[in-house]
């Protein structure tokens, strides 16, 4: 039974309707069909800082189950484009977007005539999200055919990504994708925990491409002040904000 392979997870964040996501019980063959901690961390950070995505065009890289994209949509992003490279992950991502987002567009497009933005919508549980725009998804493989992708979908004012630096060989194509698809004055929001890729490797490539960074203290006893590189010596979860110098 295909349905028995899935399980359903409910998420409740401040200021957004309840979100229900479908994922695989076993992630042996696809990590994109599981929910990772960094995704929840960035989602929580966005709900505490909705101005980062409100009325912005948001691109999500390596969307997986789609939580961050759905959060950005619920917080009033003018448009959200969720992407993943894996076709199996994309199929499940579409399911999650349809389930949670009444303005889901079956095929990603840049034309506003394809769907009507709704200034206020009511979800199944009676919660209301205001100023929600359109949301869609499409395939994007980091570092490939970026010119053609940009021609169709344009650049975005905000790019979000979580748990995307899982292998050293992913660093350059991921950063190339950010550099090509982010508006000149845009922001790249990254939630990251170092495993096989160090923070130094991520920041080195960012610097090479002309990006500066800041890293707010998101720990429970943190005071919200910015961290510096000396704070990265211990294991932890981090949220980075990148902008061009």
N, CA, C and O of each residue as an XYZ file, in Angstrom:
980
protein
N       0.845     -1.180      0.000
C       0.000      0.000      0.000
C       0.883      1.234      0.000
O       1.663      1.459      0.926
N       0.749      2.030     -1.053
C       1.594      3.202     -1.204
C       1.386      4.199     -0.070
O       2.352      4.779      0.427
N       0.122      4.407      0.351
C      -0.168      5.385      1.389
C       0.466      5.020      2.720
O       0.776      5.907      3.515
N       0.666      3.740      2.979
C       1.236      3.307      4.256
C       2.696      3.721      4.392
O       3.249      3.692      5.492
N       3.323      4.106      3.287
C       4.717      4.551      3.348
C       4.844      5.975      3.876
O       5.929      6.413      4.258
N       3.707      6.699      3.891
C       3.736      8.105      4.303
C       3.261      8.284      5.735
O       2.530      7.455      6.276
N       3.690      9.371      6.328
C       3.090      9.802      7.586
C       2.825     11.300      7.486
O       3.355     11.977      6.605
N       2.009     11.805      8.389
C       1.563     13.197      8.331
C       1.969     13.914      9.605
O       1.826     13.380     10.705
N       2.479     15.132      9.448
C       2.988     15.916     10.573
C       2.291     17.262     10.613
O       2.161     17.931      9.588
N       1.843     17.661     11.795
C       1.193     18.954     11.982
C       2.173     19.928     12.620
O       2.926     19.573     13.527
N       2.148     21.170     12.126
C       3.027     22.213     12.648
C       2.214     23.460     12.952
O       1.386     23.890     12.149
N       2.457     24.021     14.100
C       1.780     25.255     14.491
C       2.819     26.294     14.860
O       3.603     26.110     15.790
N       2.812     27.382     14.118
C       3.701     28.511     14.372
C       2.844     29.746     14.634
O       1.696     29.838     14.199
N       3.427     30.671     15.344
C       2.708     31.905     15.639
C       2.422     32.677     14.354
O       3.284     32.795     13.483
N       1.222     33.193     14.250
C       0.797     34.089     13.155
C       0.560     33.398     11.815
O       0.356     34.076     10.808
N       0.580     32.061     11.779
C       0.259     31.366     10.528
C      -0.713     30.229     10.834
O      -0.723     29.706     11.949
N      -1.532     29.843      9.851
C      -2.453     28.715     10.057
C      -1.697     27.407     10.284
O      -0.533     27.282      9.905
N      -2.355     26.451     10.892
C      -1.746     25.132     11.097
C      -1.366     24.526      9.748
O      -2.105     24.641      8.771
N      -0.219     23.890      9.713
C       0.302     23.290      8.478
C       0.408     21.782      8.672
O       0.931     21.315      9.684
N      -0.090     21.026      7.700
C       0.024     19.568      7.724
C       0.863     19.129      6.528
O       0.537     19.439      5.383
N       1.938     18.409      6.801
C       2.843     17.958      5.749
C       2.888     16.448      5.670
O       2.853     15.751      6.684
N       2.966     15.953      4.440
C       3.136     14.528      4.211
C       4.598     14.236      3.887
O       5.208     14.917      3.063
N       5.152     13.219      4.543
C       6.517     12.798      4.271
C       6.623     11.296      4.352
O       5.681     10.622      4.771
N       7.765     10.766      3.954
C       7.979      9.325      4.016
C       8.358      8.894      5.429
O       9.086      9.596      6.132
N       7.856      7.736      5.832
C       8.250      7.178      7.125
C       9.727      6.783      7.105
O      10.454      7.017      8.071
N      10.159      6.190      6.009
C      11.551      5.793      5.863
C      12.218      6.692      4.828
O      11.687      6.869      3.732
N      13.380      7.263      5.162
C      14.054      8.188      4.234
C      15.312      7.557      3.645
O      16.236      8.259      3.235
N      15.336      6.231      3.607
C      16.518      5.526      3.123
C      16.895      5.945      1.714
O      18.076      6.026      1.377
N      15.870      6.215      0.877
C      16.146      6.501     -0.531
C      15.941      7.966     -0.916
O      16.243      8.343     -2.048
N      15.432      8.805      0.001
C      15.227     10.206     -0.347
C      15.181     11.070      0.902
O      14.189     11.073      1.631
N      16.259     11.801      1.142
C      16.284     12.708      2.294
C      15.351     13.888      2.093
O      14.965     14.540      3.064
N      14.977     14.179      0.836
C      14.073     15.288      0.555
C      12.643     15.022      0.976
O      11.812     15.931      0.943
N      12.338     13.797      1.372
C      10.985     13.460      1.808
C      10.893     13.348      3.328
O       9.960     12.754      3.868
N      11.884     13.934      4.005
C      11.867     14.007      5.460
C      11.930     15.471      5.872
O      12.278     16.335      5.067
N      11.596     15.741      7.117
C      11.692     17.098      7.638
C      12.902     17.177      8.556
O      13.038     16.384      9.488
N      13.782     18.140      8.287
C      15.007     18.290      9.055
C      14.908     19.491      9.991
O      14.118     20.408      9.767
N      15.714     19.467     11.031
C      15.607     20.476     12.096
C      15.810     21.897     11.585
O      15.116     22.813     12.027
N      16.749     22.096     10.664
C      17.023     23.452     10.188
C      15.805     24.089      9.517
O      15.620     25.305      9.566
N      14.986     23.257      8.896
C      13.775     23.767      8.253
C      12.829     24.361      9.290
O      12.250     25.426      9.074
N      12.674     23.673     10.409
C      11.815     24.182     11.472
C      12.413     25.436     12.111
O      11.684     26.350     12.495
N      13.732     25.475     12.223
C      14.400     26.636     12.818
C      14.202     27.876     11.953
O      13.860     28.941     12.468
N      14.414     27.746     10.634
C      14.231     28.906      9.763
C      12.761     29.314      9.700
O      12.453     30.503      9.622
N      11.853     28.338      9.735
C      10.426     28.659      9.738
C      10.069     29.486     10.969
O       9.346     30.477     10.870
N      10.581     29.071     12.133
C      10.335     29.837     13.341
C      10.932     31.229     13.266
O      10.319     32.195     13.719
N      12.129     31.337     12.694
C      12.782     32.644     12.558
C      11.971     33.560     11.644
O      11.857     34.757     11.909
N      11.412     33.008     10.576
C      10.597     33.822      9.667
C       9.335     34.320     10.355
O       8.945     35.471     10.159
N       8.685     33.476     11.158
C       7.465     33.929     11.834
C       7.772     35.037     12.841
O       6.912     35.867     13.135
N       8.994     35.048     13.365
C       9.394     36.118     14.283
C       9.851     37.365     13.539
O       9.935     38.446     14.123
N      10.144     37.215     12.255
C      10.635     38.334     11.438
C       9.918     38.349     10.089
O      10.565     38.231      9.048
N       8.597     38.493     10.093
C       7.822     38.383      8.843
C       8.190     39.429      7.798
O       7.948     39.226      6.609
N       8.775     40.550      8.232
C       9.156     41.606      7.282
C      10.184     41.114      6.263
O      10.336     41.708      5.196
N      10.887     40.032      6.593
C      11.908     39.519      5.678
C      11.305     38.958      4.396
O      11.968     38.935      3.359
N      10.042     38.501      4.458
C       9.408     37.894      3.274
C       8.119     38.601      2.849
O       7.653     38.407      1.727
N       7.550     39.403      3.715
C       6.279     40.041      3.393
C       6.408     40.920      2.143
O       7.295     41.769      2.050
N       5.498     40.692      1.185
C       5.450     41.434     -0.081
C       6.703     41.232     -0.929
O       7.005     42.051     -1.797
N       7.424     40.155     -0.684
C       8.644     39.850     -1.452
C       8.411     38.648     -2.361
O       7.540     37.816     -2.106
N       9.211     38.576     -3.430
C       9.245     37.394     -4.292
C      10.267     36.431     -3.704
O      11.458     36.736     -3.643
N       9.789     35.263     -3.269
C      10.626     34.329     -2.515
C      10.871     33.061     -3.327
O       9.940     32.465     -3.868
N      12.130     32.662     -3.402
C      12.533     31.414     -4.049
C      13.088     30.491     -2.972
O      13.982     30.876     -2.218
N      12.555     29.268     -2.900
C      13.082     28.294     -1.948
C      13.878     27.234     -2.703
O      13.383     26.645     -3.664
N      15.108     26.996     -2.267
C      15.973     25.983     -2.868
C      15.945     24.720     -2.021
O      15.967     24.790     -0.792
N      15.896     23.558     -2.684
C      15.866     22.299     -1.947
C      14.686     22.238     -1.006
O      14.846     21.962      0.183
N      13.495     22.495     -1.533
C      12.304     22.688     -0.696
C      11.927     21.466      0.123
O      11.408     21.607      1.230
N      12.177     20.263     -0.398
C      11.788     19.073      0.342
C      10.280     19.009      0.548
O       9.522     18.942     -0.419
N       9.848     19.029      1.799
C       8.413     18.965      2.101
C       7.723     20.314      1.935
O       6.494     20.380      1.890
N       8.509     21.401      1.844
C       7.930     22.700      1.519
C       7.565     23.588      2.690
O       6.859     24.579      2.502
N       8.023     23.266      3.904
C       7.581     24.023      5.074
C       7.949     25.503      5.001
O       7.095     26.358      5.233
N       9.191     25.817      4.686
C       9.605     27.227      4.667
C       8.859     28.028      3.599
O       8.487     29.179      3.826
N       8.644     27.416      2.441
C       7.893     28.101      1.393
C       6.463     28.373      1.808
O       5.926     29.446      1.535
N       5.840     27.404      2.470
C       4.463     27.576      2.942
C       4.410     28.665      4.016
O       3.478     29.468      4.039
N       5.401     28.693      4.899
C       5.475     29.742      5.923
C       5.602     31.118      5.274
O       4.891     32.051      5.647
N       6.510     31.245      4.301
C       6.692     32.530      3.616
C       5.403     32.969      2.932
O       5.034     34.143      2.975
N       4.732     32.028      2.310
C       3.445     32.291      1.665
C       2.425     32.795      2.687
O       1.727     33.778      2.441
N       2.344     32.124      3.820
C       1.372     32.481      4.850
C       1.686     33.832      5.486
O       0.788     34.505      5.992
N       2.965     34.231      5.461
C       3.364     35.502      6.053
C       3.223     36.671      5.087
O       3.585     37.799      5.420
N       2.700     36.408      3.892
C       2.383     37.507      2.988
C       3.363     37.762      1.873
O       3.373     38.854      1.305
N       4.203     36.769      1.534
C       5.071     36.931      0.361
C       4.204     37.160     -0.870
O       3.152     36.537     -1.011
N       4.634     38.043     -1.756
C       3.828     38.325     -2.947
C       3.797     37.131     -3.885
O       2.810     36.913     -4.588
N       4.882     36.355     -3.896
C       4.934     35.140     -4.692
C       6.009     34.223     -4.127
O       7.088     34.683     -3.754
N       5.722     32.941     -4.064
C       6.692     31.949     -3.601
C       6.874     30.898     -4.685
O       5.901     30.352     -5.204
N       8.117     30.623     -5.018
C       8.441     29.550     -5.949
C       9.286     28.530     -5.195
O      10.445     28.787     -4.871
N       8.692     27.369     -4.919
C       9.393     26.291     -4.225
C      10.037     25.389     -5.272
O       9.408     25.056     -6.277
N      11.288     24.991     -5.044
C      11.996     24.181     -6.031
C      12.711     23.009     -5.374
O      13.071     23.053     -4.198
N      12.905     21.967     -6.165
C      13.717     20.829     -5.756
C      14.231     20.161     -7.022
O      13.643     20.311     -8.093
N      15.317     19.433     -6.899
C      15.885     18.775     -8.071
C      15.341     17.386     -8.315
O      15.437     16.869     -9.428
N      14.765     16.767     -7.279
C      14.307     15.381     -7.328
C      12.833     15.325     -7.728
O      11.993     15.954     -7.083
N      12.511     14.574     -8.787
C      11.131     14.547     -9.276
C      10.178     13.875     -8.287
O       9.012     14.260     -8.193
N      10.665     12.874     -7.548
C       9.824     12.244     -6.535
C       9.498     13.202     -5.410
O       8.369     13.237     -4.921
N      10.492     13.984     -4.998
C      10.271     15.002     -3.964
C       9.294     16.048     -4.475
O       8.417     16.491     -3.733
N       9.434     16.449     -5.734
C       8.534     17.456     -6.313
C       7.086     17.000     -6.307
O       6.184     17.791     -6.032
N       6.860     15.735     -6.609
C       5.501     15.204     -6.621
C       4.853     15.335     -5.243
O       3.697     15.742     -5.129
N       5.606     14.988     -4.202
C       5.076     15.106     -2.843
C       4.972     16.570     -2.419
O       4.058     16.939     -1.681
N       5.906     17.406     -2.883
C       5.863     18.836     -2.597
C       4.576     19.451     -3.138
O       3.934     20.252     -2.459
N       4.202     19.075     -4.354
C       2.952     19.584     -4.933
C       1.760     19.196     -4.070
O       0.842     19.993     -3.876
N       1.775     17.965     -3.552
C       0.699     17.527     -2.667
C       0.617     18.431     -1.443
O      -0.470     18.872     -1.070
N       1.757     18.710     -0.818
C       1.761     19.540      0.381
C       1.331     20.975      0.104
O       0.645     21.591      0.920
N       1.735     21.506     -1.048
C       1.319     22.869     -1.395
C      -0.186     22.928     -1.651
O      -0.863     23.851     -1.199
N      -0.702     21.942     -2.374
C      -2.146     21.908     -2.633
C      -2.927     21.805     -1.325
O      -3.965     22.445     -1.161
N      -2.421     20.996     -0.399
C      -3.139     20.756      0.854
C      -3.176     22.000      1.740
O      -4.160     22.238      2.441
N      -2.110     22.785      1.708
C      -1.982     23.892      2.655
C      -2.187     25.280      2.067
O      -2.340     26.249      2.811
N      -2.192     25.389      0.748
C      -2.208     26.717      0.126
C      -3.311     26.810     -0.922
O      -3.155     26.272     -2.018
N      -4.418     27.477     -0.616
C      -5.504     27.613     -1.589
C      -5.068     28.294     -2.888
O      -5.689     28.083     -3.930
N      -3.995     29.119     -2.839
C      -3.550     29.813     -4.058
C      -2.477     29.046     -4.820
O      -1.792     29.619     -5.668
N      -2.325     27.767     -4.531
C      -1.328     26.985     -5.252
C      -1.613     26.983     -6.744
O      -2.745     26.746     -7.164
N      -0.581     27.248     -7.549
C      -0.682     27.232     -9.002
C      -0.033     25.948     -9.503
O       1.120     25.666     -9.177
N      -0.756     25.181    -10.281
C      -0.270     23.856    -10.698
C       1.060     23.942    -11.432
O       1.943     23.114    -11.207
N       1.215     24.922    -12.299
C       2.462     25.088    -13.022
C       3.037     26.456    -12.717
O       2.337     27.464    -12.818
N       4.300     26.498    -12.347
C       4.933     27.767    -12.019
C       4.947     28.674    -13.238
O       5.244     28.226    -14.345
N       4.629     29.942    -13.042
C       4.581     30.906    -14.137
C       4.884     32.288    -13.611
O       4.745     32.547    -12.415
N       5.295     33.173    -14.487
C       5.554     34.548    -14.066
C       4.385     35.461    -14.395
O       4.403     36.634    -14.020
N       3.373     34.957    -15.084
C       2.262     35.815    -15.490
C       1.217     35.911    -14.401
O       0.786     34.894    -13.857
N       0.809     37.120    -14.079
C      -0.164     37.324    -13.009
C      -1.562     36.932    -13.429
O      -2.450     36.843    -12.581
N      -1.791     36.693    -14.720
C      -3.130     36.342    -15.181
C      -3.462     34.887    -14.916
O      -4.614     34.474    -15.050
N      -2.451     34.103    -14.538
C      -2.691     32.678    -14.336
C      -3.510     32.398    -13.078
O      -4.215     31.392    -12.999
N      -3.412     33.292    -12.098
C      -4.147     33.109    -10.854
C      -4.358     34.456    -10.203
O      -3.612     35.401    -10.459
N      -5.356     34.545     -9.376
C      -5.683     35.797     -8.722
C      -5.196     35.776     -7.286
O      -5.475     34.833     -6.546
N      -4.472     36.805     -6.889
C      -4.066     36.913     -5.499
C      -5.289     37.174     -4.646
O      -6.215     37.869     -5.066
N      -5.291     36.619     -3.455
C      -6.398     36.800     -2.540
C      -5.901     37.600     -1.349
O      -4.921     37.208     -0.716
N      -6.548     38.704     -1.030
C      -6.074     39.549      0.057
C      -6.318     38.915      1.410
O      -5.597     39.202      2.366
N      -7.323     38.059      1.509
C      -7.584     37.374      2.768
C      -8.227     36.036      2.466
O      -9.166     35.970      1.673
N      -7.746     34.973      3.078
C      -8.291     33.655      2.796
C      -8.505     32.905      4.087
O      -7.803     33.136      5.071
N      -9.474     32.007      4.089
C      -9.763     31.212      5.268
C      -9.354     29.774      5.009
O      -9.724     29.190      3.990
N      -8.590     29.203      5.934
C      -8.152     27.819      5.824
C      -9.197     26.900      6.442
O     -10.169     27.354      7.045
N      -8.978     25.606      6.279
C      -9.943     24.619      6.749
C     -10.231     24.694      8.233
O     -11.338     24.363      8.659
N      -9.269     25.119      9.031
C      -9.503     25.177     10.474
C     -10.032     26.527     10.920
O     -10.144     26.787     12.118
N     -10.362     27.393      9.956
C     -10.952     28.675     10.300
C      -9.943     29.791     10.489
O     -10.327     30.948     10.661
N      -8.640     29.459     10.461
C      -7.634     30.503     10.592
C      -7.579     31.334      9.325
O      -7.905     30.848      8.242
N      -7.172     32.565      9.456
C      -7.107     33.462      8.311
C      -5.688     33.947      8.127
O      -5.043     34.386      9.079
N      -5.203     33.866      6.907
C      -3.909     34.447      6.578
C      -4.158     35.655      5.687
O      -4.855     35.541      4.678
N      -3.613     36.790      6.034
C      -3.858     37.991      5.251
C      -2.750     38.217      4.243
O      -1.606     37.818      4.458
N      -3.100     38.860      3.141
C      -2.140     39.294      2.123
C      -1.333     38.148      1.527
O      -0.198     38.350      1.097
N      -1.903     36.952      1.498
C      -1.180     35.823      0.911
C      -1.193     35.929     -0.609
O      -2.239     36.181     -1.207
N      -0.029     35.736     -1.237
C       0.059     35.805     -2.686
C      -0.007     34.413     -3.294
O      -0.648     33.514     -2.750
N       0.666     34.248     -4.432
C       0.614     32.978     -5.142
C       1.811     32.107     -4.747
O       2.860     32.609     -4.346
N       1.629     30.808     -4.870
C       2.709     29.873     -4.584
C       2.688     28.760     -5.625
O       1.619     28.285     -6.009
N       3.863     28.346     -6.081
C       3.965     27.295     -7.090
C       5.283     26.567     -6.889
O       6.088     26.958     -6.045
N       5.506     25.514     -7.657
C       6.774     24.789     -7.539
C       7.232     24.299     -8.902
O       6.432     24.124     -9.821
N       8.525     24.084     -9.010
C       9.106     23.607    -10.256
C      10.453     22.966     -9.961
O      10.994     23.119     -8.866
N      10.988     22.253    -10.934
C      12.291     21.609    -10.738
C      13.416     22.606    -10.966
O      13.383     23.406    -11.901
N      14.407     22.541    -10.097
C      15.623     23.331    -10.264
C      16.791     22.513     -9.745
O      16.825     22.120     -8.579
N      17.746     22.265    -10.626
C      18.971     21.565    -10.236
C      20.067     22.621    -10.121
O      20.339     23.352    -11.074
N      20.679     22.694     -8.969
C      21.631     23.764     -8.686
C      22.760     23.785     -9.711
O      23.366     22.758    -10.017
N      23.025     24.975    -10.230
C      24.128     25.173    -11.154
C      23.831     24.821    -12.598
O      24.691     24.993    -13.462
N      22.622     24.328    -12.880
C      22.297     23.909    -14.252
C      21.224     24.797    -14.870
O      20.219     25.118    -14.236
N      21.456     25.183    -16.107
C      20.463     25.913    -16.915
C      19.894     27.114    -16.174
O      18.692     27.374    -16.234
N      20.750     27.841    -15.479
C      20.269     28.951    -14.655
C      19.808     30.140    -15.500
O      18.897     30.872    -15.112
N      20.447     30.324    -16.657
C      20.026     31.401    -17.542
C      18.604     31.192    -18.039
O      17.797     32.121    -18.054
N      18.305     29.960    -18.446
C      16.955     29.641    -18.917
C      15.944     29.756    -17.779
O      14.824     30.229    -17.975
N      16.348     29.319    -16.594
C      15.459     29.407    -15.429
C      15.150     30.866    -15.116
O      14.002     31.223    -14.852
N      16.182     31.705    -15.146
C      15.987     33.122    -14.847
C      15.113     33.803    -15.899
O      14.336     34.705    -15.586
N      15.250     33.362    -17.142
C      14.430     33.941    -18.214
C      12.942     33.721    -17.954
O      12.122     34.599    -18.221
N      12.605     32.563    -17.439
C      11.202     32.222    -17.172
C      10.722     32.812    -15.851
O       9.634     33.384    -15.781
N      11.532     32.673    -14.806
C      11.067     32.980    -13.456
C      11.636     34.267    -12.873
O      11.256     34.670    -11.774
N      12.560     34.926    -13.612
C      13.171     36.168    -13.156
C      14.004     35.932    -11.898
O      14.097     34.814    -11.391
N      14.608     37.020    -11.409
C      15.337     36.965    -10.149
C      14.366     37.166     -8.990
O      13.254     37.662     -9.175
N      14.801     36.775     -7.796
C      13.939     36.891     -6.623
C      14.578     37.796     -5.578
O      15.801     37.895     -5.480
N      13.720     38.454     -4.798
C      14.218     39.381     -3.781
C      14.692     38.658     -2.534
O      15.511     39.186     -1.782
N      14.177     37.438     -2.305
C      14.608     36.627     -1.163
C      14.774     35.182     -1.633
O      13.912     34.647     -2.330
N      15.876     34.562     -1.250
C      16.075     33.131     -1.457
C      16.216     32.493     -0.080
O      16.957     32.993      0.766
N      15.507     31.391      0.144
C      15.615     30.672      1.419
C      16.071     29.239      1.155
O      15.728     28.642      0.135
N      16.841     28.705      2.084
C      17.321     27.325      1.944
C      17.690     26.791      3.315
O      18.172     27.534      4.170
N      17.463     25.498      3.525
C      17.826     24.852      4.781
C      18.444     23.486      4.490
O      18.007     22.776      3.585
N      19.454     23.133      5.259
C      20.086     21.813      5.144
C      20.505     21.478      3.709
O      20.381     20.334      3.270
N      20.996     22.475      2.992
C      21.357     22.242      1.591
C      22.840     21.940      1.405
O      23.231     21.387      0.377
N      23.669     22.296      2.383
C      25.107     22.029      2.264
C      25.442     20.714      2.956
O      26.058     20.693      4.022
N      25.021     19.611      2.323
C      25.194     18.290      2.919
C      26.412     17.567      2.376
O      26.776     16.512      2.895
N      27.056     18.107      1.341
C      28.250     17.494      0.763
C      29.131     18.602      0.194
O      28.609     19.589     -0.325
N      30.451     18.463      0.278
C      31.349     19.513     -0.220
C      31.083     19.899     -1.674
O      31.217     21.065     -2.046
N      30.705     18.915     -2.493
C      30.489     19.213     -3.918
C      29.225     20.022     -4.167
O      28.989     20.465     -5.291
N      28.410     20.222     -3.139
C      27.194     21.021     -3.321
C      27.441     22.513     -3.127
O      26.593     23.328     -3.490
N      28.594     22.886     -2.559
C      28.811     24.282     -2.172
C      28.849     25.214     -3.378
O      28.119     26.205     -3.411
N      29.683     24.915     -4.365
C      29.831     25.818     -5.518
C      28.554     25.914     -6.350
O      28.130     27.031     -6.644
N      27.907     24.795     -6.754
C      26.682     24.938     -7.556
C      25.545     25.619     -6.802
O      24.742     26.331     -7.405
N      25.467     25.408     -5.497
C      24.419     26.080     -4.715
C      24.663     27.581     -4.705
O      23.739     28.362     -4.933
N      25.896     27.990     -4.442
C      26.201     29.416     -4.421
C      26.087     30.047     -5.813
O      25.678     31.200     -5.941
N      26.445     29.298     -6.843
C      26.264     29.796     -8.205
C      24.796     30.071     -8.472
O      24.450     31.067     -9.107
N      23.931     29.186     -7.987
C      22.481     29.342     -8.161
C      21.973     30.584     -7.429
O      21.178     31.353     -7.970
N      22.436     30.770     -6.203
C      22.041     31.959     -5.441
C      22.495     33.223     -6.159
O      21.725     34.172     -6.301
N      23.740     33.235     -6.610
C      24.300     34.417     -7.265
C      23.532     34.778     -8.528
O      23.312     35.955     -8.814
N      23.124     33.759     -9.285
C      22.422     34.001    -10.553
C      20.965     34.419    -10.353
O      20.437     35.201    -11.143
N      20.307     33.910     -9.306
C      18.859     34.059     -9.196
C      18.406     35.056     -8.130
O      17.207     35.275     -7.955
N      19.359     35.661     -7.417
C      19.012     36.650     -6.399
C      19.137     38.055     -6.975
O      20.109     38.371     -7.661
N      18.148     38.891     -6.689
C      18.214     40.286     -7.115
C      19.450     40.959     -6.512
O      19.985     40.508     -5.499
N      19.890     42.040     -7.150
C      21.129     42.696     -6.740
C      21.108     43.107     -5.271
O      22.113     42.972     -4.574
N      19.977     43.604     -4.801
C      19.876     44.030     -3.407
C      19.090     43.033     -2.558
O      18.566     43.389     -1.503
N      19.008     41.772     -3.025
C      18.224     40.752     -2.340
C      18.957     40.122     -1.163
O      20.109     40.450     -0.877
N      18.267     39.213     -0.490
C      18.819     38.541      0.686
C      18.672     37.030      0.555
O      17.629     36.526      0.139
N      19.729     36.325      0.915
C      19.725     34.865      0.972
C      19.692     34.455      2.437
O      20.608     34.768      3.198
N      18.624     33.750      2.831
C      18.461     33.276      4.202
C      18.765     31.785      4.246
O      18.133     30.990      3.551
N      19.732     31.420      5.063
C      20.205     30.034      5.134
C      20.166     29.542      6.573
O      20.721     30.178      7.470
N      19.510     28.414      6.789
C      19.600     27.728      8.076
C      20.514     26.522      7.882
O      20.326     25.722      6.966
N      21.502     26.409      8.758
C      22.612     25.502      8.470
C      23.167     24.910      9.759
O      23.319     25.604     10.765
N      23.466     23.622      9.711
C      24.230     22.977     10.786
C      25.398     22.256     10.116
O      25.183     21.459      9.203
N      26.614     22.517     10.546
C      27.764     21.908      9.862
C      27.863     20.410     10.118
O      27.811     19.951     11.259
N      28.007     19.663      9.031
C      28.260     18.225      9.111
C      29.487     17.934      8.248
O      30.625     18.060      8.699
N      29.231     17.542      6.999
C      30.339     17.258      6.088
C      30.887     18.534      5.452
O      31.972     18.531      4.870
N      30.135     19.615      5.566
C      30.563     20.920      5.057
C      30.710     21.862      6.245
O      29.802     21.982      7.068
N      31.848     22.523      6.329
C      32.089     23.428      7.452
C      31.507     24.816      7.160
O      31.264     25.175      6.008
N      31.296     25.569      8.211
C      30.847     26.957      8.045
C      31.884     27.744      7.259
O      31.529     28.581      6.429
N      33.162     27.484      7.511
C      34.227     28.193      6.804
C      34.129     27.989      5.299
O      34.346     28.932      4.538
N      33.802     26.765      4.850
C      33.666     26.504      3.413
C      32.523     27.305      2.813
O      32.649     27.840      1.711
N      31.411     27.390      3.530
C      30.251     28.143      3.041
C      30.575     29.637      2.960
O      30.257     30.292      1.968
N      31.206     30.169      4.003
C      31.509     31.600      4.045
C      32.605     31.982      3.050
O      32.593     33.085      2.504
N      33.543     31.077      2.816
C      34.615     31.344      1.845
C      34.044     31.520      0.438
O      34.444     32.429     -0.290
N      33.108     30.645      0.058
C      32.505     30.761     -1.276
C      31.617     32.002     -1.352
O      31.554     32.657     -2.392
N      30.941     32.322     -0.268
C      30.131     33.542     -0.235
C      31.013     34.762     -0.463
O      30.666     35.644     -1.249
N      32.140     34.815      0.216
C      33.054     35.946      0.078
C      33.613     36.029     -1.339
O      33.759     37.123     -1.885
N      33.925     34.891     -1.931
C      34.474     34.868     -3.297
C      33.501     35.484     -4.295
O      33.912     36.117     -5.268
N      32.200     35.290     -4.043
C      31.177     35.816     -4.948
C      30.699     37.209     -4.545
O      29.792     37.763     -5.166
N      31.302     37.764     -3.519
C      30.989     39.141     -3.151
C      29.820     39.298     -2.197
O      29.122     40.311     -2.239
N      29.592     38.308     -1.336
C      28.512     38.393     -0.358
C      29.073     38.643      1.038
O      30.086     38.063      1.428
N      28.409     39.501      1.770
C      28.685     39.679      3.193
C      27.619     38.917      3.973
O      26.588     38.536      3.417
N      27.869     38.695      5.262
C      26.937     37.889      6.038
C      26.750     38.440      7.442
O      27.595     39.162      7.971
N      25.615     38.076      8.027
C      25.373     38.300      9.449
C      24.703     37.046      9.986
O      24.073     36.304      9.233
N      24.837     36.806     11.292
C      24.335     35.575     11.896
C      23.762     35.894     13.271
O      24.511     35.971     14.245
N      22.442     36.082     13.369
C      21.836     36.401     14.657
C      21.917     35.223     15.620
O      21.873     34.065     15.204
N      22.035     35.524     16.889
C      22.070     34.492     17.925
C      20.644     33.984     18.140
O      19.803     34.698     18.685
N      20.376     32.745     17.708
C      19.025     32.191     17.815
C      18.902     31.180     18.950
O      17.875     30.516     19.087
N      19.943     31.066     19.758
C      19.897     30.109     20.862
C      18.864     30.550     21.899
O      18.490     31.721     21.958
N      18.417     29.609     22.702
C      17.362     29.886     23.683
C      17.758     30.993     24.654
O      16.927     31.815     25.039
N      19.015     31.011     25.043
C      19.470     32.044     25.971
C      20.181     33.181     25.246
O      20.855     34.004     25.865
N      20.019     33.215     23.916
C      20.653     34.272     23.127
C      19.935     35.592     23.287
O      18.751     35.634     23.621
N      20.660     36.670     23.046
C      20.088     37.998     23.193
C      19.788     38.650     21.844
O      19.486     39.841     21.768
N      19.878     37.838     20.771
C      19.578     38.373     19.447
C      20.728     39.103     18.796
O      20.618     39.530     17.647
N      21.836     39.256     19.512
C      22.988     39.950     18.953
C      23.662     39.081     17.891
O      23.485     37.864     17.849
N      24.439     39.744     17.040
C      25.083     39.022     15.946
C      26.258     38.183     16.457
O      27.015     38.615     17.326
N      26.393     36.983     15.904
C      27.537     36.126     16.210
C      28.693     36.479     15.283
O      28.485     37.059     14.217
N      29.892     36.134     15.682
C      31.040     36.257     14.785
C      31.684     34.887     14.619
O      31.235     33.908     15.215
N      32.719     34.819     13.822
C      33.295     33.512     13.462
C      33.833     32.751     14.671
O      33.926     31.524     14.635
N      34.181     33.450     15.719
C      34.676     32.778     16.921
C      33.584     31.958     17.592
O      33.872     31.040     18.359
N      32.328     32.292     17.301
C      31.202     31.578     17.914
C      30.863     30.288     17.172
O      29.991     29.542     17.618
N      31.522     30.007     16.061
C      31.171     28.853     15.232
C      31.978     27.607     15.585
O      31.868     26.585     14.907
N      32.778     27.683     16.627
C      33.654     26.553     16.955
C      32.896     25.359     17.519
O      33.332     24.219     17.356
N      31.782     25.599     18.172
C      31.014     24.505     18.756
C      29.868     24.114     17.829
O      29.420     24.908     17.002
N      29.402     22.874     17.981
C      28.288     22.385     17.158
C      27.028     23.186     17.480
O      26.762     23.497     18.641
N      26.257     23.516     16.447
C      25.023     24.244     16.694
C      24.276     24.498     15.404
O      24.762     24.218     14.308
N      23.080     25.037     15.566
C      22.249     25.414     14.427
C      22.360     26.919     14.233
O      22.343     27.685     15.196
N      22.475     27.334     12.963
C      22.700     28.742     12.678
C      21.745     29.231     11.586
O      21.344     28.473     10.704
N      21.394     30.510     11.670
C      20.679     31.183     10.593
C      21.590     32.296     10.074
O      22.020     33.166     10.831
N      21.874     32.253      8.782
C      22.714     33.271      8.154
C      21.871     34.140      7.228
O      20.943     33.667      6.571
N      22.219     35.416      7.196
C      21.617     36.353      6.248
C      22.748     36.874      5.356
O      23.685     37.517      5.828
N      22.639     36.585      4.069
C      23.657     37.001      3.108
C      23.110     38.105      2.200
O      21.976     38.024      1.729
N      23.915     39.125      1.963
C      23.601     40.166      0.991
C      24.886     40.541      0.265
O      25.987     40.324      0.772
N      24.730     41.103     -0.922
C      25.919     41.498     -1.671
C      26.602     42.694     -0.998
O      25.956     43.566     -0.418
N      27.922     42.695     -1.101
C      28.705     43.771     -0.481
C      28.485     45.088     -1.224
O      29.060     46.111     -0.851
